[in-house]
Amino acid sequence: MTKRLLACLLCLAVALPASAAFDIAQLMGDLAKHKGGRAKFVERKYLAILDKPVVSTGEMTYTAPDRLEKRTLTPKVETLLLDKDILSIERDKQKLSINLANQPEALAFVDSIRGTLSGNRAALEKNYALHLAGNSDKWVLTLLPSDQKIASMVQRITVTGNKNQVRIIEYLQADGDRAVLNIDPVDPGSGK
């Protein structure tokens, strides 16, 4: 009777369709389909020298594959614009532009965001080992630096999302300070 039960279970298992496992390739494909959009953000920076986190709020705009604008509205107005490899910062009527091509560690950090948003696995794997947990409805992608210079600045980057939307980006710096960026799409239906 045990052999008959085992044979029945085996036949049932063969007859059931195999469900595709959610993996990094599928996540990157889903993210690549999202061509951009607008979002509101709340960022909390936890610094060892402060008792409370520094909280900032604002708006972000992303246009695939390499344009990201972050406009901080509170506590102080600031605009960060990443357009290809040029990072522009505007604060207190002063503007600074940095060519990230001349700053490889900073470019690797920026590419962690840009590579995730655009679903560019090759760009991410240049500097990070990727670890994925969850399913397409709710996933967590952890980026661990594979380069010693980057690891001296960033211990881990954790990106949480659902479907093709990035919802939370958490940076844990090598010194223990961390930042958590919560992203709330203005139009969650765009890009799907």
N, C-alpha and C positions, 0 to 999 in steps of 0.2 A: 504494500500500500504506500509506503514511503517513496518507492521508486516511481510509482504512478503519479503521486502528488508532485514530485520534483519534475517529472516530464511535463505535467500540465502547466506548472509555473514557468518552465523554460519556454514552452510553446506560447504562452501568454506574453512573456517578455519579448520574444521575437516578433510577435504580431503587433505590439504597441509601437507607434512611431517614435523614433529617437528625437528628443528635443535638443536643439542646438545649444551648446554651452555658451554662456556669455563670456567673451574674452576681450582682450585689448584691441584686437583687430576690429571686432564688431563695435566697440565703444568709439574707436577712432573714426570708423565709417559714419556712425551716428553723428558725432561732433562735426565732421567735415560737411555734413548736409546743412548745418546751421550757418547761414551766410552773414549773420549779424543781427544787431538790434540795440535797443535801449534798455537800461536797467537803473534802478535806484540801488544804492549800497549803504551799508552801515559797516564801518571798520572799527575794530577794537584792537588797540596795541597794548600789550601787556609788557611793561618794562620793569626790570628788577629794581630800578631806582625809585619807582612810584608805587604808592599804595593802591591806586585805582587805575583802571585802564584809560587810555586816551581814546575818546570816541569821536569819530568824524563821520559825516554823512554827505551824500551827494548823488551824482548821476554818472553813469558810464555809457559810452557808445562804442560798439565794436562793429567794424566792417572787415569781413574776411578778405584776405588772410592775415593782413599785417598792419591794421590801423586800429588803435585803441585809445580812446580819450577818457580820462577820469577827471571829472570836475568836482572838487570838494567844495561844499557850500558852508558847512559848519565843522569845527569852530572858526575856521579861517578859510577864506576863499583861496583856492589854488587850482591850477589846471595842469595836468600832466597829459601830454600828447605823444604817443608813440606812433610814428609813421615810418614804416620799414625799419631802418636801423638808426633813425634820428629820434632822440627823446628830447622834447621841449618842456620846460617847466616855467610856469608863469605864476608869480606870487608878489603881492605888494607892488604892482606895476613894474616889476623887474622880470626879464625874460632870459632864460639860459637854455642853450641847445647843446646837446652832447651827441657825438657820433659814437654809437655803441660798438661799431666795428673796431674801434680802437680800445675798447674796454671788454675783453673776452669774458671775464667773470660776470660783469653786469649784463652782458648780452645773453649769457647762459641762463641767468636768473629771469630775464625778460622772456626768453624763449620758453621757459616753463609755463608761463601764462599764455603766450601767443600760440605755442605748439598745442596746448590743451584745447584752447578755444577753436583752433582751426582743424583739430584732429590730425596733426602732423606727427605721427609716431616717430619717424626718422629724426626729426628735429629734437624730440624729447630724449630719444635714446642716445643722442650724441653725448649728453652730460648726466643722464639719470638712468637708474634701474627702475623699471615700472612694475608696480604691484597693484592688481585690481581685485576688488571684492564686491559682491552684490550681484545685481541683475540689471537689465536695461531700465527698469523703472526706478531703481535707487542703487547708485553705485558709489564707490569710494576708490579713487586712484591715488596711490601714494608714490611720490617721486623721491628716490634716495640718490643723492649726488654720487656719481662714479668718479669724478675728478677731485683730487685732493684740495685744489685751490677753492673750488666751489664748496666742498665739505667744510672748509675752514670758516665759511660764512653762513651756510645754510645746512642744518642737520636733516630737515625733512620738509617736503611740501605735500600737503594733503588736499585733494580736490574732491568735493562731494557734489553729486548732481543727480538729475533724473532725466531719462531719455537723452536728448541732445542739448540739455541746458546745464551749465555750470551754476551751482547755487552757493557753494561755500569754498573759499580758498584759505587754507591755514598755512602760515609759514612759521616754522620753528627754527630760529637762528641757532647757530653753534654756541652762542653765549647764553642761551636759555630764554631770551626774549622771544615773544611770538606775536603774530598779528593774525586776526581772524576777519576775513572780508565776507560778509553776507550779501548776496546778490539777489535782487528781486526784479525779474523782468517786467518791464512796463507793459509789454504786449507778449505774453507767453506763447501765443499762437503763431508768432512770426517765425519763419525759418523752419517750420515743420512740414 
